Structure formats: structure tokens, C-alpha cells
Amino acid sequence: MIWRIRERREFTRLTAEGQRARAGVLWCTYVLDPPGISTPPRVAFALGRALGPAVVRNRVRRQLKAMLQDASSAGRLPPGIYLFGAKSLAASRSRVELQFDLSNLLGRLPS
């Protein structure tokens, strides 16, 4: 289960304290929660117009969201706040290629 980032202070915290990771066409800025906090991961997406028209951006976002749901339920996404983004090449990637990039990206995050 993942939640959405809704509050401005979480985006501000990402800007001030966030660390970055990249893999393939995906990137992530994240701030992990301290140990002992058991809230689900909170996620937002930054998919710009360079990725393509709204239909393409929404498709990529839906695919990433579904993959992150699976990763969260498998315990591969620790509690914290995350901002995921993609380069313009992500629009031409298949679901399998995006899954590969996301798996590599999640492997670079501390657990």
C-alpha cells in the first residue's frame, strides 16, 4: 500500500533533506522515515511535458504506481516520502523495461 503526498511541507522536506537515486530512465528523490514509524510510503510523481502528451504521462504514471504498489507490499519500499520522475525516453519503454529500471532504482535505496 502506498499513499499520496498531499502536504506542501513534505515537498519542502524533500527539497531540503532529500537524497537522489537514478537508474535507467527513472530517478527518485527520497527522505526515509526514522525507524519505528510504520506509515506506508508516501509517493508523488514529477512527469513533465517532455515525456509526451497527457495520455502518455498518465500511462507511465499508472504503470509506475502499480509497480510501486507491488514493491511496497513485497517490503521493497521502506517507509518515507518519495518523488519519482522519468526522462523523456520512458515513454518509449515497455512495461518490462520500466520494471527493470524501477527494480534497479529501488535496489539503490537504503533499506
N, C-alpha and C positions, 0 to 999 in steps of 0.2 A: 504494500500500500504506500502510495506517495501522496503528499499534499501539495497544494499550490502555494507559492509565495504571494501573500496579499498585502503585506505591510511595507511601507516605504523604509522603515528602519532596518528591515532585513536586507534590502537592496543597498542601503548605506553601509551596513556592516560588511556586505560582500565587497564593496568598493574599498573600504578601509582595511579590512583584515584578510581579504580573500587571497587564496593561492590559486595558481593556474596549472592546468594539465592539458596536454594536447595529444591526440592520436589520430592519424589519418586525416579525415576531413572534419573531425569534431574537436571541440575544445570545451573546457569546463572551468569555471571559477567557483571555488567552494570554500566553506568555513564549516568545519566539523563541530558537532556539539560536544561538550565535555562528557567524560564517562559518567554513567549513572542516569543520564536523561534518556527516556525511552519514547520520545516522539518520533513519528515517521519522518523520513527525509522530506524536505520541502524543496520543490523544484520550480524553476522558471526557464523559459526559452527565449533566446535572442536570435531570431532568424530574420535577417534583413532582406531587402528587396533584391539584392544581388543574387540571392538564391533562386529567384524566379517569381512568377505571379503568385497571387494568394493561394491558388489551388495547390501549387507545388509546395509552398511553405507550409500549408496546413497538412499536406500529406506527410512531409518529413517530420513535422511536429507530432502528428498522431503515431507514426511509426516509432519515434524515439520514446514517446510517452509509454507505449505498450511495452517496449523493451525494458524501460526503467521500472515499470510495474513488476515485470518478471524478475529483474535483478534484485529489487527490493524484497520481494517475497522469498527469494533464494538467499537473502542475507549478504549480498554482494555490494549493497549500497548503504554505508553506515549513516546513522542519524546526523543531520546537518542541513545546511542550505546550499543549494546548487543552482548555478546559472549555466545552462548548456547552450552552445551555439554551433553553427556549422558553416564551413566555407561554401562557396557557390558550387563546387564540384559535387556536393552532397545530393543535389537534385538529380544527377545522372547515375547515382549509385543504386544498386539493387538493395533489397531488404537484407540479404545475406551479407553484403559488403558493409552496410551500415551497422549490422550486428557485430561484425568482426571489429570494426573501428571502436564501437562502444565498449566491447569486451576489453580491448586493449586500453582504452581510456580508464575504465573502472579499475583495471589492474594497476594503474599508476597512482591511484588514490590511496592514501594511507588508510589502514583499517581500524 
